[in-house]
Amino acid sequence: MRVLVACEYSGRVRSAYRARGHEAFSCDLLPCEDNSEHHYRCDVRELLSEQWDLMIAHPPCTHLAVSGARHFKDKVEVQQEALDFVRLLMRMQCAWAIENPVSVISSAIRPADQIIQPWQHGHGETKATCLWLRGLPPLRPSNIVPGREPIVHHMSPGPDRWKARSRTYMGIAQAMADQWTEAALWPQMELAI
């Protein structure tokens, strides 16, 4: 299966799919943290016309997350551009998941299909993460663990705080690769019948 992981510099979701034998690639404007040859350093729009079976996208949340709502009045234009980018991703003709924190995507485009937490996938932390889905089932909890610490929320300020806050938890990446492989292939299988 060909998998595009859009706006991912960490390589975690891409690596989870590649570990299961898929032709998975990450793409971001930043270099990937694991120095993989399976990372495109470019604007993901350059890759959207290629044939993909599945796309998992992490559009930048800077102008979308409700945690920054107090600044929305000063960023109307950039927020509209961010929403237009999400709409572009949602037009992809393959199975897809778009991941973002609680954001204006739910009110401006459509409600999220699901909200997941790290503690449902092996990490004793809280970080509400919304998923908008097309052709995929909701992600089932894969490893419920104790602990409900808002570690990401309480990170100290610093120049790389945003990077640490945006990394996908490994347990969530593994659950995506485990659970969405067959589901993403069903539309192609149905067309072949």
Stockholm file with secondary structure:
# STOCKHOLM 1.0

chainA/1-193         MRVLVACEYSGRVRSAYRARGHEAFSCDLLPCEDNSEHHYRCDVRELLSEQWDLMIAHPPCTHLAVSGARHFKDKVEVQQEALDFVRLLMRMQCAWAIENPVSVISSAIRPADQIIQPWQHGHGETKATCLWLRGLPPLRPSNIVPGREPIVHHMSPGPDRWKARSRTYMGIAQAMADQWTEAALWPQMELAI
#=GR chainA/1-193 SS CEEEEETCSSCHHHHHHHTTTCEEEEEESSCCTTCCTTEEESCGGGTTTSCCSEEEECCCCTTTBGGGGGGGGGCHHHHHHHHHHHHHHHTCSSEEEEEEESBTHHHHTCCCSEEECGGGBTCCBCCCEEEEEESCCCCCCSBCCSCCBCTTTTCCCCTTHHHHHHSCCHHHHHHHHHHHHHHHHHHHHHHHC
#=GC SS_cons         CEEEEETCSSCHHHHHHHTTTCEEEEEESSCCTTCCTTEEESCGGGTTTSCCSEEEECCCCTTTBGGGGGGGGGCHHHHHHHHHHHHHHHTCSSEEEEEEESBTHHHHTCCCSEEECGGGBTCCBCCCEEEEEESCCCCCCSBCCSCCBCTTTTCCCCTTHHHHHHSCCHHHHHHHHHHHHHHHHHHHHHHHC
//
